[in-house]
Amino acid sequence: MPPPIDIYIGDIVQMRKAHPCGGDTWRVVRLGAEIGIRCLTCDHKVLLPRAEFERRVKRFVERGSQQ
């Protein structure tokens, strides 16, 4: 099992699949057992279980602050 990914509030990630609005970049807005992400194109908010989020992330576009 791969080690968990370090995720921070404010990270901008590109997901493997595009959102129905056409955007594929999201900002991390909540951390915990579920990761809250907000689409940068249409501002829609989604909660994903951490394991599913880690599978769906393609790359980090920008890193948030490491508080």
mmCIF file of the N, C-alpha and C atoms, coordinates in Angstrom:
data_MODEL
# 
_entry.id   MODEL 
# 
loop_
_atom_site.group_PDB 
_atom_site.id 
_atom_site.type_symbol 
_atom_site.label_atom_id 
_atom_site.label_alt_id 
_atom_site.label_comp_id 
_atom_site.label_asym_id 
_atom_site.label_entity_id 
_atom_site.label_seq_id 
_atom_site.pdbx_PDB_ins_code 
_atom_site.Cartn_x 
_atom_site.Cartn_y 
_atom_site.Cartn_z 
_atom_site.occupancy 
_atom_site.B_iso_or_equiv 
_atom_site.pdbx_formal_charge 
_atom_site.auth_seq_id 
_atom_site.auth_comp_id 
_atom_site.auth_asym_id 
_atom_site.auth_atom_id 
_atom_site.pdbx_PDB_model_num 
ATOM 1   N N  . MET A 1 1  ? 0.854   -1.187 0.000   1.00 0.00 ? 1  MET A N  1 
ATOM 2   C CA . MET A 1 1  ? 0.000   0.000  0.000   1.00 0.00 ? 1  MET A CA 1 
ATOM 3   C C  . MET A 1 1  ? 0.898   1.248  0.000   1.00 0.00 ? 1  MET A C  1 
ATOM 4   N N  . PRO A 1 2  ? 0.653   2.170  -0.943  1.00 0.00 ? 2  PRO A N  1 
ATOM 5   C CA . PRO A 1 2  ? 1.491   3.372  -1.000  1.00 0.00 ? 2  PRO A CA 1 
ATOM 6   C C  . PRO A 1 2  ? 1.245   4.282  0.202   1.00 0.00 ? 2  PRO A C  1 
ATOM 7   N N  . PRO A 1 3  ? 2.254   5.068  0.577   1.00 0.00 ? 3  PRO A N  1 
ATOM 8   C CA . PRO A 1 3  ? 2.071   5.993  1.710   1.00 0.00 ? 3  PRO A CA 1 
ATOM 9   C C  . PRO A 1 3  ? 1.043   7.061  1.369   1.00 0.00 ? 3  PRO A C  1 
ATOM 10  N N  . PRO A 1 4  ? 0.365   7.614  2.374   1.00 0.00 ? 4  PRO A N  1 
ATOM 11  C CA . PRO A 1 4  ? -0.637  8.647  2.093   1.00 0.00 ? 4  PRO A CA 1 
ATOM 12  C C  . PRO A 1 4  ? -0.002  9.907  1.519   1.00 0.00 ? 4  PRO A C  1 
ATOM 13  N N  . ILE A 1 5  ? -0.737  10.611 0.694   1.00 0.00 ? 5  ILE A N  1 
ATOM 14  C CA . ILE A 1 5  ? -0.272  11.849 0.074   1.00 0.00 ? 5  ILE A CA 1 
ATOM 15  C C  . ILE A 1 5  ? -0.456  12.987 1.077   1.00 0.00 ? 5  ILE A C  1 
ATOM 16  N N  . ASP A 1 6  ? 0.525   13.896 1.151   1.00 0.00 ? 6  ASP A N  1 
ATOM 17  C CA . ASP A 1 6  ? 0.367   15.092 1.986   1.00 0.00 ? 6  ASP A CA 1 
ATOM 18  C C  . ASP A 1 6  ? -0.569  16.057 1.259   1.00 0.00 ? 6  ASP A C  1 
ATOM 19  N N  . ILE A 1 7  ? -1.664  16.404 1.916   1.00 0.00 ? 7  ILE A N  1 
ATOM 20  C CA . ILE A 1 7  ? -2.670  17.288 1.327   1.00 0.00 ? 7  ILE A CA 1 
ATOM 21  C C  . ILE A 1 7  ? -2.837  18.475 2.270   1.00 0.00 ? 7  ILE A C  1 
ATOM 22  N N  . TYR A 1 8  ? -2.909  19.679 1.716   1.00 0.00 ? 8  TYR A N  1 
ATOM 23  C CA . TYR A 1 8  ? -3.048  20.893 2.511   1.00 0.00 ? 8  TYR A CA 1 
ATOM 24  C C  . TYR A 1 8  ? -4.222  21.724 2.007   1.00 0.00 ? 8  TYR A C  1 
ATOM 25  N N  . ILE A 1 9  ? -4.826  22.494 2.903   1.00 0.00 ? 9  ILE A N  1 
ATOM 26  C CA . ILE A 1 9  ? -5.880  23.431 2.521   1.00 0.00 ? 9  ILE A CA 1 
ATOM 27  C C  . ILE A 1 9  ? -5.292  24.418 1.506   1.00 0.00 ? 9  ILE A C  1 
ATOM 28  N N  . GLY A 1 10 ? -6.013  24.638 0.431   1.00 0.00 ? 10 GLY A N  1 
ATOM 29  C CA . GLY A 1 10 ? -5.560  25.574 -0.589  1.00 0.00 ? 10 GLY A CA 1 
ATOM 30  C C  . GLY A 1 10 ? -4.820  24.920 -1.746  1.00 0.00 ? 10 GLY A C  1 
ATOM 31  N N  . ASP A 1 11 ? -4.507  23.615 -1.637  1.00 0.00 ? 11 ASP A N  1 
ATOM 32  C CA . ASP A 1 11 ? -3.883  22.921 -2.764  1.00 0.00 ? 11 ASP A CA 1 
ATOM 33  C C  . ASP A 1 11 ? -4.805  22.997 -3.975  1.00 0.00 ? 11 ASP A C  1 
ATOM 34  N N  . ILE A 1 12 ? -4.233  23.157 -5.137  1.00 0.00 ? 12 ILE A N  1 
ATOM 35  C CA . ILE A 1 12 ? -5.006  23.086 -6.379  1.00 0.00 ? 12 ILE A CA 1 
ATOM 36  C C  . ILE A 1 12 ? -4.554  21.825 -7.098  1.00 0.00 ? 12 ILE A C  1 
ATOM 37  N N  . VAL A 1 13 ? -5.513  20.946 -7.384  1.00 0.00 ? 13 VAL A N  1 
ATOM 38  C CA . VAL A 1 13 ? -5.201  19.654 -7.990  1.00 0.00 ? 13 VAL A CA 1 
ATOM 39  C C  . VAL A 1 13 ? -5.920  19.497 -9.320  1.00 0.00 ? 13 VAL A C  1 
ATOM 40  N N  . GLN A 1 14 ? -5.296  18.723 -10.201 1.00 0.00 ? 14 GLN A N  1 
ATOM 41  C CA . GLN A 1 14 ? -5.951  18.342 -11.453 1.00 0.00 ? 14 GLN A CA 1 
ATOM 42  C C  . GLN A 1 14 ? -6.407  16.909 -11.271 1.00 0.00 ? 14 GLN A C  1 
ATOM 43  N N  . MET A 1 15 ? -7.689  16.652 -11.547 1.00 0.00 ? 15 MET A N  1 
ATOM 44  C CA . MET A 1 15 ? -8.243  15.314 -11.382 1.00 0.00 ? 15 MET A CA 1 
ATOM 45  C C  . MET A 1 15 ? -8.173  14.548 -12.695 1.00 0.00 ? 15 MET A C  1 
ATOM 46  N N  . ARG A 1 16 ? -8.234  13.222 -12.610 1.00 0.00 ? 16 ARG A N  1 
ATOM 47  C CA . ARG A 1 16 ? -8.135  12.386 -13.813 1.00 0.00 ? 16 ARG A CA 1 
ATOM 48  C C  . ARG A 1 16 ? -9.332  12.577 -14.751 1.00 0.00 ? 16 ARG A C  1 
ATOM 49  N N  . LYS A 1 17 ? -10.521 12.751 -14.191 1.00 0.00 ? 17 LYS A N  1 
ATOM 50  C CA . LYS A 1 17 ? -11.725 12.952 -15.003 1.00 0.00 ? 17 LYS A CA 1 
ATOM 51  C C  . LYS A 1 17 ? -12.197 14.392 -14.860 1.00 0.00 ? 17 LYS A C  1 
ATOM 52  N N  . ALA A 1 18 ? -12.698 14.949 -15.936 1.00 0.00 ? 18 ALA A N  1 
ATOM 53  C CA . ALA A 1 18 ? -13.228 16.313 -15.895 1.00 0.00 ? 18 ALA A CA 1 
ATOM 54  C C  . ALA A 1 18 ? -14.607 16.325 -15.232 1.00 0.00 ? 18 ALA A C  1 
ATOM 55  N N  . HIS A 1 19 ? -14.939 17.417 -14.591 1.00 0.00 ? 19 HIS A N  1 
ATOM 56  C CA . HIS A 1 19 ? -16.254 17.655 -14.012 1.00 0.00 ? 19 HIS A CA 1 
ATOM 57  C C  . HIS A 1 19 ? -17.231 17.885 -15.178 1.00 0.00 ? 19 HIS A C  1 
ATOM 58  N N  . PRO A 1 20 ? -18.526 17.619 -15.007 1.00 0.00 ? 20 PRO A N  1 
ATOM 59  C CA . PRO A 1 20 ? -19.482 17.861 -16.095 1.00 0.00 ? 20 PRO A CA 1 
ATOM 60  C C  . PRO A 1 20 ? -19.457 19.282 -16.665 1.00 0.00 ? 20 PRO A C  1 
ATOM 61  N N  . CYS A 1 21 ? -19.002 20.255 -15.879 1.00 0.00 ? 21 CYS A N  1 
ATOM 62  C CA . CYS A 1 21 ? -18.923 21.627 -16.380 1.00 0.00 ? 21 CYS A CA 1 
ATOM 63  C C  . CYS A 1 21 ? -17.741 21.804 -17.330 1.00 0.00 ? 21 CYS A C  1 
ATOM 64  N N  . GLY A 1 22 ? -16.842 20.827 -17.372 1.00 0.00 ? 22 GLY A N  1 
ATOM 65  C CA . GLY A 1 22 ? -15.682 20.895 -18.248 1.00 0.00 ? 22 GLY A CA 1 
ATOM 66  C C  . GLY A 1 22 ? -14.386 21.179 -17.523 1.00 0.00 ? 22 GLY A C  1 
ATOM 67  N N  . GLY A 1 23 ? -14.463 21.591 -16.245 1.00 0.00 ? 23 GLY A N  1 
ATOM 68  C CA . GLY A 1 23 ? -13.253 21.897 -15.479 1.00 0.00 ? 23 GLY A CA 1 
ATOM 69  C C  . GLY A 1 23 ? -12.634 20.647 -14.888 1.00 0.00 ? 23 GLY A C  1 
ATOM 70  N N  . ASP A 1 24 ? -11.308 20.634 -14.801 1.00 0.00 ? 24 ASP A N  1 
ATOM 71  C CA . ASP A 1 24 ? -10.635 19.494 -14.165 1.00 0.00 ? 24 ASP A CA 1 
ATOM 72  C C  . ASP A 1 24 ? -9.687  19.941 -13.052 1.00 0.00 ? 24 ASP A C  1 
ATOM 73  N N  . THR A 1 25 ? -9.745  21.230 -12.679 1.00 0.00 ? 25 THR A N  1 
ATOM 74  C CA . THR A 1 25 ? -8.915  21.718 -11.576 1.00 0.00 ? 25 THR A CA 1 
ATOM 75  C C  . THR A 1 25 ? -9.800  22.063 -10.385 1.00 0.00 ? 25 THR A C  1 
ATOM 76  N N  . TRP A 1 26 ? -9.332  21.678 -9.209  1.00 0.00 ? 26 TRP A N  1 
ATOM 77  C CA . TRP A 1 26 ? -10.101 21.809 -7.980  1.00 0.00 ? 26 TRP A CA 1 
ATOM 78  C C  . TRP A 1 26 ? -9.213  22.356 -6.875  1.00 0.00 ? 26 TRP A C  1 
ATOM 79  N N  . ARG A 1 27 ? -9.808  23.111 -5.924  1.00 0.00 ? 27 ARG A N  1 
ATOM 80  C CA . ARG A 1 27 ? -9.099  23.619 -4.749  1.00 0.00 ? 27 ARG A CA 1 
ATOM 81  C C  . ARG A 1 27 ? -9.546  22.812 -3.529  1.00 0.00 ? 27 ARG A C  1 
ATOM 82  N N  . VAL A 1 28 ? -8.594  22.373 -2.707  1.00 0.00 ? 28 VAL A N  1 
ATOM 83  C CA . VAL A 1 28 ? -8.900  21.638 -1.475  1.00 0.00 ? 28 VAL A CA 1 
ATOM 84  C C  . VAL A 1 28 ? -9.395  22.640 -0.438  1.00 0.00 ? 28 VAL A C  1 
ATOM 85  N N  . VAL A 1 29 ? -10.616 22.410 0.103   1.00 0.00 ? 29 VAL A N  1 
ATOM 86  C CA . VAL A 1 29 ? -11.205 23.331 1.069   1.00 0.00 ? 29 VAL A CA 1 
ATOM 87  C C  . VAL A 1 29 ? -11.469 22.686 2.431   1.00 0.00 ? 29 VAL A C  1 
ATOM 88  N N  . ARG A 1 30 ? -11.323 21.353 2.533   1.00 0.00 ? 30 ARG A N  1 
ATOM 89  C CA . ARG A 1 30 ? -11.584 20.663 3.800   1.00 0.00 ? 30 ARG A CA 1 
ATOM 90  C C  . ARG A 1 30 ? -10.716 19.413 3.876   1.00 0.00 ? 30 ARG A C  1 
ATOM 91  N N  . LEU A 1 31 ? -10.162 19.143 5.054   1.00 0.00 ? 31 LEU A N  1 
ATOM 92  C CA . LEU A 1 31 ? -9.355  17.943 5.268   1.00 0.00 ? 31 LEU A CA 1 
ATOM 93  C C  . LEU A 1 31 ? -9.972  17.094 6.362   1.00 0.00 ? 31 LEU A C  1 
ATOM 94  N N  . GLY A 1 32 ? -9.643  15.829 6.366   1.00 0.00 ? 32 GLY A N  1 
ATOM 95  C CA . GLY A 1 32 ? -10.152 14.895 7.362   1.00 0.00 ? 32 GLY A CA 1 
ATOM 96  C C  . GLY A 1 32 ? -10.306 13.533 6.717   1.00 0.00 ? 32 GLY A C  1 
ATOM 97  N N  . ALA A 1 33 ? -11.230 12.724 7.224   1.00 0.00 ? 33 ALA A N  1 
ATOM 98  C CA . ALA A 1 33 ? -11.495 11.425 6.615   1.00 0.00 ? 33 ALA A CA 1 
ATOM 99  C C  . ALA A 1 33 ? -12.050 11.620 5.200   1.00 0.00 ? 33 ALA A C  1 
ATOM 100 N N  . GLU A 1 34 ? -12.775 12.724 5.006   1.00 0.00 ? 34 GLU A N  1 
ATOM 101 C CA . GLU A 1 34 ? -13.248 13.105 3.683   1.00 0.00 ? 34 GLU A CA 1 
ATOM 102 C C  . GLU A 1 34 ? -12.555 14.398 3.279   1.00 0.00 ? 34 GLU A C  1 
ATOM 103 N N  . ILE A 1 35 ? -12.217 14.500 2.010   1.00 0.00 ? 35 ILE A N  1 
ATOM 104 C CA . ILE A 1 35 ? -11.555 15.690 1.479   1.00 0.00 ? 35 ILE A CA 1 
ATOM 105 C C  . ILE A 1 35 ? -12.606 16.518 0.737   1.00 0.00 ? 35 ILE A C  1 
ATOM 106 N N  . GLY A 1 36 ? -12.727 17.775 1.107   1.00 0.00 ? 36 GLY A N  1 
ATOM 107 C CA . GLY A 1 36 ? -13.639 18.692 0.423   1.00 0.00 ? 36 GLY A CA 1 
ATOM 108 C C  . GLY A 1 36 ? -12.890 19.423 -0.671  1.00 0.00 ? 36 GLY A C  1 
ATOM 109 N N  . ILE A 1 37 ? -13.429 19.379 -1.899  1.00 0.00 ? 37 ILE A N  1 
ATOM 110 C CA . ILE A 1 37 ? -12.807 20.079 -3.013  1.00 0.00 ? 37 ILE A CA 1 
ATOM 111 C C  . ILE A 1 37 ? -13.854 20.942 -3.707  1.00 0.00 ? 37 ILE A C  1 
ATOM 112 N N  . ARG A 1 38 ? -13.401 22.064 -4.275  1.00 0.00 ? 38 ARG A N  1 
ATOM 113 C CA . ARG A 1 38 ? -14.296 23.000 -4.950  1.00 0.00 ? 38 ARG A CA 1 
ATOM 114 C C  . ARG A 1 38 ? -13.792 23.216 -6.366  1.00 0.00 ? 38 ARG A C  1 
ATOM 115 N N  . CYS A 1 39 ? -14.686 23.032 -7.348  1.00 0.00 ? 39 CYS A N  1 
ATOM 116 C CA . CYS A 1 39 ? -14.331 23.199 -8.762  1.00 0.00 ? 39 CYS A CA 1 
ATOM 117 C C  . CYS A 1 39 ? -13.974 24.665 -9.023  1.00 0.00 ? 39 CYS A C  1 
ATOM 118 N N  . LEU A 1 40 ? -12.853 24.891 -9.696  1.00 0.00 ? 40 LEU A N  1 
ATOM 119 C CA . LEU A 1 40 ? -12.429 26.258 -9.990  1.00 0.00 ? 40 LEU A CA 1 
ATOM 120 C C  . LEU A 1 40 ? -13.182 26.848 -11.179 1.00 0.00 ? 40 LEU A C  1 
ATOM 121 N N  . THR A 1 41 ? -13.900 26.009 -11.939 1.00 0.00 ? 41 THR A N  1 
ATOM 122 C CA . THR A 1 41 ? -14.656 26.492 -13.091 1.00 0.00 ? 41 THR A CA 1 
ATOM 123 C C  . THR A 1 41 ? -16.066 26.930 -12.697 1.00 0.00 ? 41 THR A C  1 
ATOM 124 N N  . CYS A 1 42 ? -16.791 26.060 -11.967 1.00 0.00 ? 42 CYS A N  1 
ATOM 125 C CA . CYS A 1 42 ? -18.204 26.367 -11.662 1.00 0.00 ? 42 CYS A CA 1 
ATOM 126 C C  . CYS A 1 42 ? -18.469 26.575 -10.171 1.00 0.00 ? 42 CYS A C  1 
ATOM 127 N N  . ASP A 1 43 ? -17.444 26.407 -9.313  1.00 0.00 ? 43 ASP A N  1 
ATOM 128 C CA . ASP A 1 43 ? -17.550 26.630 -7.868  1.00 0.00 ? 43 ASP A CA 1 
ATOM 129 C C  . ASP A 1 43 ? -18.386 25.572 -7.141  1.00 0.00 ? 43 ASP A C  1 
ATOM 130 N N  . HIS A 1 44 ? -18.597 24.401 -7.747  1.00 0.00 ? 44 HIS A N  1 
ATOM 131 C CA . HIS A 1 44 ? -19.348 23.311 -7.118  1.00 0.00 ? 44 HIS A CA 1 
ATOM 132 C C  . HIS A 1 44 ? -18.461 22.625 -6.085  1.00 0.00 ? 44 HIS A C  1 
ATOM 133 N N  . LYS A 1 45 ? -19.023 22.278 -4.920  1.00 0.00 ? 45 LYS A N  1 
ATOM 134 C CA . LYS A 1 45 ? -18.262 21.637 -3.848  1.00 0.00 ? 45 LYS A CA 1 
ATOM 135 C C  . LYS A 1 45 ? -18.616 20.161 -3.762  1.00 0.00 ? 45 LYS A C  1 
ATOM 136 N N  . VAL A 1 46 ? -17.591 19.309 -3.576  1.00 0.00 ? 46 VAL A N  1 
ATOM 137 C CA . VAL A 1 46 ? -17.760 17.863 -3.507  1.00 0.00 ? 46 VAL A CA 1 
ATOM 138 C C  . VAL A 1 46 ? -16.945 17.336 -2.330  1.00 0.00 ? 46 VAL A C  1 
ATOM 139 N N  . LEU A 1 47 ? -17.479 16.351 -1.611  1.00 0.00 ? 47 LEU A N  1 
ATOM 140 C CA . LEU A 1 47 ? -16.738 15.646 -0.563  1.00 0.00 ? 47 LEU A CA 1 
ATOM 141 C C  . LEU A 1 47 ? -16.391 14.251 -1.071  1.00 0.00 ? 47 LEU A C  1 
ATOM 142 N N  . LEU A 1 48 ? -15.122 13.889 -0.986  1.00 0.00 ? 48 LEU A N  1 
ATOM 143 C CA . LEU A 1 48 ? -14.674 12.560 -1.410  1.00 0.00 ? 48 LEU A CA 1 
ATOM 144 C C  . LEU A 1 48 ? -13.954 11.884 -0.256  1.00 0.00 ? 48 LEU A C  1 
ATOM 145 N N  . PRO A 1 49 ? -14.160 10.582 -0.058  1.00 0.00 ? 49 PRO A N  1 
ATOM 146 C CA . PRO A 1 49 ? -13.337 9.870  0.923   1.00 0.00 ? 49 PRO A CA 1 
ATOM 147 C C  . PRO A 1 49 ? -11.864 10.010 0.537   1.00 0.00 ? 49 PRO A C  1 
ATOM 148 N N  . ARG A 1 50 ? -10.991 10.084 1.536   1.00 0.00 ? 50 ARG A N  1 
ATOM 149 C CA . ARG A 1 50 ? -9.562  10.322 1.292   1.00 0.00 ? 50 ARG A CA 1 
ATOM 150 C C  . ARG A 1 50 ? -8.962  9.323  0.291   1.00 0.00 ? 50 ARG A C  1 
ATOM 151 N N  . ALA A 1 51 ? -9.280  8.038  0.429   1.00 0.00 ? 51 ALA A N  1 
ATOM 152 C CA . ALA A 1 51 ? -8.717  7.016  -0.462  1.00 0.00 ? 51 ALA A CA 1 
ATOM 153 C C  . ALA A 1 51 ? -9.148  7.259  -1.915  1.00 0.00 ? 51 ALA A C  1 
ATOM 154 N N  . GLU A 1 52 ? -10.406 7.623  -2.108  1.00 0.00 ? 52 GLU A N  1 
ATOM 155 C CA . GLU A 1 52 ? -10.905 7.891  -3.456  1.00 0.00 ? 52 GLU A CA 1 
ATOM 156 C C  . GLU A 1 52 ? -10.253 9.149  -4.035  1.00 0.00 ? 52 GLU A C  1 
ATOM 157 N N  . PHE A 1 53 ? -10.104 10.175 -3.200  1.00 0.00 ? 53 PHE A N  1 
ATOM 158 C CA . PHE A 1 53 ? -9.440  11.412 -3.640  1.00 0.00 ? 53 PHE A CA 1 
ATOM 159 C C  . PHE A 1 53 ? -8.027  11.107 -4.123  1.00 0.00 ? 53 PHE A C  1 
ATOM 160 N N  . GLU A 1 54 ? -7.279  10.309 -3.342  1.00 0.00 ? 54 GLU A N  1 
ATOM 161 C CA . GLU A 1 54 ? -5.893  9.998  -3.703  1.00 0.00 ? 54 GLU A CA 1 
ATOM 162 C C  . GLU A 1 54 ? -5.816  9.209  -5.011  1.00 0.00 ? 54 GLU A C  1 
ATOM 163 N N  . ARG A 1 55 ? -6.797  8.353  -5.279  1.00 0.00 ? 55 ARG A N  1 
ATOM 164 C CA . ARG A 1 55 ? -6.821  7.606  -6.541  1.00 0.00 ? 55 ARG A CA 1 
ATOM 165 C C  . ARG A 1 55 ? -7.123  8.512  -7.728  1.00 0.00 ? 55 ARG A C  1 
ATOM 166 N N  . ARG A 1 56 ? -7.989  9.510  -7.520  1.00 0.00 ? 56 ARG A N  1 
ATOM 167 C CA . ARG A 1 56 ? -8.453  10.354 -8.623  1.00 0.00 ? 56 ARG A CA 1 
ATOM 168 C C  . ARG A 1 56 ? -7.531  11.527 -8.976  1.00 0.00 ? 56 ARG A C  1 
ATOM 169 N N  . VAL A 1 57 ? -6.598  11.877 -8.073  1.00 0.00 ? 57 VAL A N  1 
ATOM 170 C CA . VAL A 1 57 ? -5.706  13.016 -8.337  1.00 0.00 ? 57 VAL A CA 1 
ATOM 171 C C  . VAL A 1 57 ? -4.722  12.644 -9.437  1.00 0.00 ? 57 VAL A C  1 
ATOM 172 N N  . LYS A 1 58 ? -4.609  13.512 -10.422 1.00 0.00 ? 58 LYS A N  1 
ATOM 173 C CA . LYS A 1 58 ? -3.633  13.318 -11.492 1.00 0.00 ? 58 LYS A CA 1 
ATOM 174 C C  . LYS A 1 58 ? -2.325  14.012 -11.141 1.00 0.00 ? 58 LYS A C  1 
ATOM 175 N N  . ARG A 1 59 ? -2.423  15.294 -10.717 1.00 0.00 ? 59 ARG A N  1 
ATOM 176 C CA . ARG A 1 59 ? -1.219  16.034 -10.323 1.00 0.00 ? 59 ARG A CA 1 
ATOM 177 C C  . ARG A 1 59 ? -1.602  17.245 -9.490  1.00 0.00 ? 59 ARG A C  1 
ATOM 178 N N  . PHE A 1 60 ? -0.619  17.779 -8.784  1.00 0.00 ? 60 PHE A N  1 
ATOM 179 C CA . PHE A 1 60 ? -0.804  19.009 -8.018  1.00 0.00 ? 60 PHE A CA 1 
ATOM 180 C C  . PHE A 1 60 ? -0.374  20.171 -8.906  1.00 0.00 ? 60 PHE A C  1 
ATOM 181 N N  . VAL A 1 61 ? -1.292  21.111 -9.135  1.00 0.00 ? 61 VAL A N  1 
ATOM 182 C CA . VAL A 1 61 ? -1.005  22.292 -9.941  1.00 0.00 ? 61 VAL A CA 1 
ATOM 183 C C  . VAL A 1 61 ? -0.290  23.326 -9.085  1.00 0.00 ? 61 VAL A C  1 
ATOM 184 N N  . GLU A 1 62 ? -0.774  23.489 -7.853  1.00 0.00 ? 62 GLU A N  1 
ATOM 185 C CA . GLU A 1 62 ? -0.220  24.476 -6.928  1.00 0.00 ? 62 GLU A CA 1 
ATOM 186 C C  . GLU A 1 62 ? -0.401  23.940 -5.515  1.00 0.00 ? 62 GLU A C  1 
ATOM 187 N N  . ARG A 1 63 ? 0.593   24.163 -4.645  1.00 0.00 ? 63 ARG A N  1 
ATOM 188 C CA . ARG A 1 63 ? 0.496   23.680 -3.275  1.00 0.00 ? 63 ARG A CA 1 
ATOM 189 C C  . ARG A 1 63 ? 0.052   24.794 -2.344  1.00 0.00 ? 63 ARG A C  1 
ATOM 190 N N  . GLY A 1 64 ? -0.816  24.451 -1.392  1.00 0.00 ? 64 GLY A N  1 
ATOM 191 C CA . GLY A 1 64 ? -1.286  25.409 -0.394  1.00 0.00 ? 64 GLY A CA 1 
ATOM 192 C C  . GLY A 1 64 ? -0.273  25.539 0.732   1.00 0.00 ? 64 GLY A C  1 
ATOM 193 N N  . SER A 1 65 ? -0.609  26.327 1.732   1.00 0.00 ? 65 SER A N  1 
ATOM 194 C CA . SER A 1 65 ? 0.307   26.545 2.865   1.00 0.00 ? 65 SER A CA 1 
ATOM 195 C C  . SER A 1 65 ? 0.332   25.322 3.764   1.00 0.00 ? 65 SER A C  1 
ATOM 196 N N  . GLN A 1 66 ? 1.504   24.981 4.272   1.00 0.00 ? 66 GLN A N  1 
ATOM 197 C CA . GLN A 1 66 ? 1.692   23.801 5.118   1.00 0.00 ? 66 GLN A CA 1 
ATOM 198 C C  . GLN A 1 66 ? 1.615   24.196 6.579   1.00 0.00 ? 66 GLN A C  1 
ATOM 199 N N  . GLN A 1 67 ? 0.426   24.417 7.091   1.00 0.00 ? 67 GLN A N  1 
ATOM 200 C CA . GLN A 1 67 ? 0.244   24.891 8.467   1.00 0.00 ? 67 GLN A CA 1 
ATOM 201 C C  . GLN A 1 67 ? 0.282   23.758 9.440   1.00 0.00 ? 67 GLN A C  1 
# 
